Amino acid sequence: MTFSIVARSADGESWGVAVASKFLAVGSVVPAAVAGVGAVATQADANVAYKGLALAHLDEGATASVALQRLLEEDDGRADRQVGIVDLDGGAASHTGQQCIPWAGGVTGDGYAIQGNCLAGAEVVDAMEEAWLASDPEAPLADRLLAALAAGDAAGGDKRGRQSAAILVVREGAGYAGGDDVAVDLRVDDHPTPIDELARLLDLNDLYLTASNEEERVPVDDELRAELETFAVEAGHRDFHEWVGNENYEMRVAPDLAWIDERVLAIVRGETDEIS
């Protein structure tokens, strides 16, 4: 009663899952991923043990198809299961059990597995695949996953309606302050338009929880440093460093203020507002 896409980025450095359903907090059940290992989605009559088991098989060197075969061989409830897996090298596998609520099915390709059950029709999965293949391979994986999810929703999605959606993306060292590998971990647990809300949250995630790249960094010279410090003091802060912490922009301003993200600088200068 869910539709999802599991995929690896074109550069082979990120793995992720995007999922939506007429089900409360689908992100708490379906997706799992480990950087340098792979990703999995378990749904329909979801066997949540599949997440840890599949990733363990992949970590031991199994391909997606072998990992899937092992899961199904060990599960008497496989006729009610649906699962998609993508491995370290982008190999993909998907299973739809005979007892899944129709329409149910999936497709796989190089670096992706798309599947859904209790859908409006096969057009949902077809639209997701088309959107994935049409997306820019160089774009962030989360953006590509969201595009596929939105296309499935526009094609009818879960035939019962909408309730929740989620995106999980992992990449080595991509987490907050480089402390873990979680690049994106966003959930909309109960919302009338969960994919639209997920898109809004992904914009916020980019601003607050994604480090600036070299192209986005504006060098701070003495003149700009003075401007920033004056701005912070006039805003009631001890210094600009305190303002950065207060506004949660640590991922987009250098600790020594050697550079500032162009988006944050635009906010300082009143040229744009924060995403809301």
N, C-alpha and C positions, 0 to 999 in steps of 0.2 A: 504494500500500500504506500509505495515510495518510489521516487526516481532519483538516480544518482549517476555521477561520473567519477571514476577513479583514473588518475592520470599522472604521468611523469612529464616534466618540462622538456622542451626540445634540447636544452643544453645538458640534460642528464643530471642536474644538480638539485632538483626539487621534486617532491611527490606530494599528491594531495587528493582530497575528496570533496565534492560538493553534493549536497543532498537536500531534497525538499519532500514534504509529505503532509497529508491531513492526519497528523499524529503529534501529540505533545512532545516537544523537546527531542526531535529526531536526531539532533546532533549528539545527544547523550548515548545513543544506541548504535548508530550506523557506522561512523567513520573511525578509522585508526590509521596511523602512518608513523614511520620511523625513517629519519634521514639516512641515506646510504643503504637502505634495506628495501622499502617499498610501501605500498598503501593498500588498504582493503575497505570495502563497504559490505556490511552484512545486513540484510533486510528481509522483507516478507515476514514469515514467522522467524524473526531474527534470532540466530544463535550467537549471542554476544561473545561466547568463548571463541568463536572463529577469529576474532580480532587478534588476540594474543597468540593463538595457535598458528594462524597464517603468517604472522610476522616472524614467529619463531622458525617456521619452516623456511621462509625466505632468508632469514639471517643465517641459517645453516647451509645456504647455497641452492635451495630448491628454486626452480623457475615458478612463475605464476601458475602455469598449468599443472605442474607436479604438486605444488602446495594445495591447489584446489582439489585435485584428485584425492589427496590425503585427507582433507577435511571431510569430503563426501563419503569416503570409505568408512570413516569412523563415526558417522552420524546417521542413526536410524531415521531421523526426521528430515533427511535431505530432500524429500519430495515437496516439503513445505518451505524450503529455503531459497533465498536468492542471494548471490554474492558476486562481487567483482574484485579482481586483484590485479595490481600492476607491480612488477618486480624491479630489482635494481637496474636492469638493462632495458626496461621499457616493455618487456614481454607482458602480455595481458591475457586474462582468462575471465570468463563469466559463466555463471550457472543459474538457470531458472528451473526450479522444481516443477514437476507435473501438477502439483496441487496448488500452486500459487494462483491467486485470484486474477482472472483475466481483466483487461489485456495484460499479459506479462511476457517479457522477453528482453533480449539485450543484443548488443553488438560489440565487437572488439576490433582494434586496429593497432597500429604501431604506437605504443605508449598510452593507450587508453582502453577502458572498459566502461560501457554505458549500459545501464539496466534499469528496469522499472516493473512494477506490478500494480494491479488495480488502477490502470491508466485509462485515459480517454481512448487510446488506441496506439497502434504502432507508430503513428505520426509523431508521438512525443519523443520516442527514442531516435527516430530519423532526424527530427529537428535538432536534437541535441548534438548528434554526430555532425550534422551539416554545420552547425555553429562552431563546434570545436575545430573542424577542419578549415573553416574559413577564417578563424582568428589568427592573429599575428603570432607566429611561433616565438618571436622575441619578446612578446609581452609578458608581464608577470603571470605566473601560473594561476594565481588566485583570480585575476581578471578573466583569463580564458575559461576557467571553471565556472565562474559566475555567468559568463555569456552563454555557455552551454545550458546551464540550469534555467536561465531566463527564457531561452528558446523553447525548452521543454515545457515550461509553464505556459508560454504563449500558445503552444500547440495543444493545450488541454490539460497537461499535467495529471495529477491525481484526480480521478473522476469524482471523488467525494468532495473535493474542494481544497482549500489551502489552510495551513496552520503554522508550520514551522519550517526552518531551513538552517543550513549550517555550511561552513567552509573550514577545512583544516588543511594547512600547507606546511610542510617541513623542509628545511634546508640547513645544512651544517652551519652552525654559528649564526643563524638568522634571527634568533630570539632576542628578547629585550636585553640591551646592553651586551649582546653576544653571549649571554649566560646559558642559553640552550638552543635547540634547533627549531623551535616553533615559530615559523614566520607569520602565520595567520591561524587563529583559533577563535572563530566567531560563531555564535549561535543566536538565532531568533527562535525562542521557544514557543511563543503563542502570539500570533499577530494576524490580522486580516489579510495583509499583503507581505508575507515574510520575505520574499525575494527582493522586493523593493527596499525593505528595511535592511536586509543583509547588504545590499549595495551601498546604502548610506553608512553602515558600520565599516564597510571595507574602506571607504574614503577616510573615515576617522582613523582606522588602523594604519593607513598609509602615513597620515600626518603625525600621529603620536607614537606609533610602535614600529615604524620602519626607518632605518637609518638613511640619511641622505647619501646619494651617490655623488661622485666627483663633479658631475655636470650641474648639480643643484647647489653646490657650495660656493658662497660669495666670500672671498678673502676679506678679513677685517683689518683695515689699516688704522692709523691713529685717529683720523677724522671720523671714520665710521664707529670706532670704539667709543669715542666721546659722545656721538649721537645716541648710541645704544645705552650708555650709562646714564645720560641725561633723561632719556625716555623712562628708564626703570625708576630712577629717583622721583621723577614727577608722578609716576604711577603709584608711589608710596612704598617702594622697595628699597632695601639697603644698597643693592647694586643689580646689574643685569643678570648675573649668575642666579641671584635669588628669584628674579622674575621668571627666568627660564624654568627653574624648579617648580615654582608656583603654577605655571601654565602647562607643565608636563611636556616640555619641548626638548628634553635631554638628548633624544635621539637625533635632533636636527640642529644642534648648536655644539661646537667644539668645547670641551671642558675648559680649555685655555683661551677660548674666544678667538681662536685663529681664523675661524670661518663661521658663517651663519647660513642656514638654509634659505634659499631665495623666497620660499613661501612664508617662512617665519619673518623674514625681513619685510615682506609686503604687509604682513599683519602689523608689525611695529609701526610702519609708516602710514597705516590706515588705508592702504591701497586695496585691501581685501579683508573680508571677515573670516573668522574661524568657521570651519565646516560645522553645521549643526544638524 
